[in-house]
C-alpha cells in the first residue's frame, strides 16, 4: 500500500511488553489500557495482541471504544470508565463490558439501562483520592454505596471493582502518593464493609506499575508503558525496564532540490540555509500528528544521520536540510522508533516539541497508515 506516512506497529514488541509488565507484578492481574486508539497504535489489533499476550483486562476511557473492541471480536473483560449520564450503557451491558461509576446520577443511568436489556451491569467504583478529576469523593462515597446496595438488591448492578488514579505517580517520591494510597484503602474498606465482593482493586498506572510496588493491590493498569514508552523521566527510561518501542513513524522523501546558501525555507522563512545544500521534502505535517511546535527542532533519521526539521512544520509536509548526504527520492526517513537502531525516540520528540510522550503518540492522525508487523495470530 502506498502511503505518505506510515506508523509501523510491532505487535511482537507489544506482546513482549505485556509479558514484562505482568511478570513485574508478582501474579497480580494486568489491565492494559487501549484508550485513544491504543495510544495511537490501533485499538482492535493492539487489544487482541494484548489479550493474546496474557492481559487479564483491557481498559478504555470511552464507551464507544469498548463497543469497537467487541465489534472487532476482542474477547475477555473490558472496562470503560469515562461516561455521561445518558451514554451507551445498554450497548455495553449487552456486550459484557464493565462500566465505571462515579456518582449516583451515573449509577441511575447504568441501572436503568441494565433493566432495559434484562442484564446485570458489572461496575467499578471510580474513587477520587486526590486528583480532583473523575471519581466520587470519600465524602460522597457513603451516599453512592447506599444507592449501589439498592441497585444490587434490585438485580440491575453488581459491584466488581474499585479504582482510582494518581496525580503524581510520574514523580515516585512525591508525598501525595502515600496520601492517595491511604484514601484508596479507606474506600476499599468502606465498600467491603458494605459486603461488596470486589474482584479487582486497581490504582497503579504505568508509572506506579514500574516504580511503586506498594500501589499494586490485586491489579495494575498500565497504559503508555505497554507501548514501550516511559511515563516520565523520574521513573526511568523504557529500556531500564526491558520495554520495547511499539511504533515506528516513517515517511518517504517526496522531493529533492538543490538551493543556494541563504535560502529561506518553509513559511515565514524561520530557517535559512548556511551553504549551498539539498533540501528533502517529507509529506508529513501537523494534520498527521507531527507537532508544529517541533519547527526547527524535530529530530529525523535520514541517510544514516539525525537531522532536525528545517523551518516550520506545515499541515501536510516539512523540510529537511540534508546537505551532502547520499539520499534518494522515495527513501524512507524515520521520525521516531527504536533508539537501539539509531532512530529518534518518542521521548526525543516530546522534548523537541515541549510536551509529553503521551501526546506525541496519541496525536498520530487517522490518515496515517498503520502497518502491523510481527502479528502472532
PAKERO-301497 format. One record per residue (C-alpha): residue in three letters; x, y, z negated. Coordinates in steps of 0.2 Angstrom, whole numbers, plus 5000, padded with zeros to 4 digits. Each point is the difference from the previous one (the first is absolute). Example, Ala and Ser with C-alpha at 12.3 -4.5 7.8 and 13.67 -1.06 7.14 Angstrom:
ALA506249784961SER500650175003
//
This chain:
UNK500050005000UNK500650175005UNK500050124985UNK500750174997UNK500349964982UNK500049834991UNK499949964982UNK500849824999UNK499349914985UNK501049864993UNK498849884992UNK501449894995UNK500750144990UNK498350044992UNK499849824995UNK501850004992UNK499650154990UNK498449934994UNK500949844994UNK501450114992UNK498750114990UNK499049844995UNK501649924993UNK500450164991UNK498549994989UNK500249834992UNK498449925005UNK498850155000UNK498850025014UNK500450125014UNK498950125008UNK500750075016UNK499350175005UNK499650025018UNK499050165000UNK500350135013UNK500249875014UNK501349914989UNK501050164998UNK500050035018UNK500549825004UNK498449925006UNK498649954988UNK499449835006UNK501749935005UNK500950054985UNK498549954989UNK500149825007UNK501950004999UNK499950054982UNK498749864995UNK501049875010UNK501650054990UNK499149974983UNK499150164996UNK498649974988UNK499050155004UNK500050145013UNK499650184994UNK499350145010UNK499350174996UNK498550025012UNK498649885001UNK500150005019UNK501849944999UNK499449854990UNK498649965013UNK501350015014UNK501049874992UNK498549884998UNK499550045018UNK501849955005UNK499849834991UNK501250044986UNK499649884985UNK500250024982UNK499650134986UNK499950185006UNK499750154989UNK499550175006UNK500050134987UNK499750185007UNK498150025004UNK498650124999UNK498349974992UNK499249965017UNK501449905008UNK500049845009UNK499749904984UNK498849875008UNK501149965014UNK501549974988UNK499049904988UNK499349885014UNK501849985006UNK500749954982UNK501050164998UNK500350064982UNK499650184997UNK500850134988UNK498850094988UNK500450164993UNK498450074993UNK498249964995UNK499450085016UNK501149895011UNK499549854990UNK498250045004UNK500350005019UNK501049844999UNK498649924989UNK498650055012UNK501049945015UNK500349834992UNK498149984996UNK499750045018UNK501049865007UNK499649884986UNK501949984995UNK501050044984UNK501350145003UNK501749974993UNK500750164992UNK501650074994UNK499950144987UNK501150145006UNK500650094984UNK500850175000UNK501549984988UNK500850175003UNK500150035019UNK498450104999UNK499549955017UNK498849855004UNK499449904985UNK498950004984UNK500850094985UNK500149914984UNK498850124993UNK498749955013UNK500449815000UNK498849954986UNK498550075010UNK500649915016UNK500249844990UNK498250014994UNK499450025018UNK501249855006UNK499349894986UNK498250045006UNK500549975018UNK500849834995UNK498449954991UNK499050045015UNK501149895011UNK500550145012UNK501850034994UNK501549904993UNK501550094992UNK501549905006UNK501450134999UNK500750164993UNK501250125008UNK500950164998UNK501450105009UNK501650094994UNK500450185002UNK501949984998UNK500549825004UNK501250065013UNK500950084985UNK500349844989UNK500650104985UNK498550124999UNK499250014983UNK498249995008UNK500349825005UNK499949944982UNK498450114997UNK499149935015UNK500549824995UNK499250034983UNK498450075007UNK499949865012UNK500149874986UNK498750104991UNK498849985015UNK500449825001UNK499649974982UNK498350105002UNK499549905015UNK500549834992UNK499150054984UNK498450025011UNK500349815005UNK500550045018UNK501049865007UNK501450095008UNK500949905014UNK501250135004UNK500850154992UNK501150115011UNK500950164997UNK501749975009UNK500250095017UNK501649985010UNK501150104989UNK499449914984UNK500149835009UNK501950035004UNK500550094984UNK498849984985UNK499649824996UNK499150064984UNK498650065012UNK499749835009UNK498549934989UNK499349865011UNK500150085017UNK501050135009UNK499550115014UNK501450055011UNK499850105016UNK501450085009UNK501349884993UNK499249865010UNK500550095016UNK501850014994UNK500050184995UNK500550074983UNK498750094990UNK501350124994UNK501850054997UNK500049974982UNK499349825002UNK501449965012UNK500249965018UNK499049865009UNK501649905003UNK500350004981UNK498549884999UNK500349905016UNK498550085008UNK500150015019UNK499350145011UNK498549955009UNK499850145013UNK501250055014UNK499450165009UNK500750025017UNK499750085017UNK500850015017UNK501050145008UNK498850085012UNK501250135008UNK501850045001UNK500650175005UNK501750105000UNK499950184993UNK501450134997UNK500650064984UNK498950134991UNK498349925007UNK498550024988UNK499149844997UNK498149974997UNK498850134993UNK500750164993UNK501749945005UNK500449954982UNK501549905006UNK501350065012UNK501349895009UNK501850044995UNK500849925016UNK499549945016UNK499049844996UNK498749885004UNK498350004992UNK498949854998UNK498150025000UNK499149884988UNK498149985002UNK499550004982UNK499350154990UNK499050054985UNK498449925008UNK500949844998UNK500550034982UNK501850085003UNK500050144987UNK500150175007UNK501050054985UNK501449895006UNK500450135013UNK501950015002UNK500249874987UNK499249835004UNK501349865002UNK499949895015UNK501149865006UNK500550025018UNK501449935010UNK500749924984UNK500150174990UNK498850094989UNK499550175007UNK498850124993UNK498550075009UNK500550155011UNK498750144998UNK498249994995UNK499049844999UNK498550025012UNK498349925001UNK500649865012UNK501950015001UNK501650064993UNK501850025007UNK501749934995UNK501650085005UNK501049845005UNK501650095005UNK501149885010UNK499249844993UNK499849865012UNK498149985001UNK498849955013UNK498350065005UNK498749884992UNK501249954986UNK499249984983UNK500450114986UNK499649964982UNK499350134988UNK500049894985UNK500249814996UNK501349904991UNK501550094994UNK501049835000UNK499950025019UNK500650185000UNK498350075002UNK499350154990UNK498849944985UNK498350064996UNK500850084985UNK501250105011UNK498550075010UNK499150044983UNK501550114995UNK500250085018UNK498150054999UNK500050054982UNK498649874995UNK499949834993UNK500249835009UNK498249964998UNK499550145011UNK501349965014UNK499249825003UNK498250044997UNK500050145012UNK500549895015UNK498550045012UNK498849885008UNK500750035018UNK501649924994UNK500149825006UNK500249874986UNK501149865006UNK499949854988UNK501549894999UNK500549854989UNK498249954998UNK500049844990UNK498249945005
//
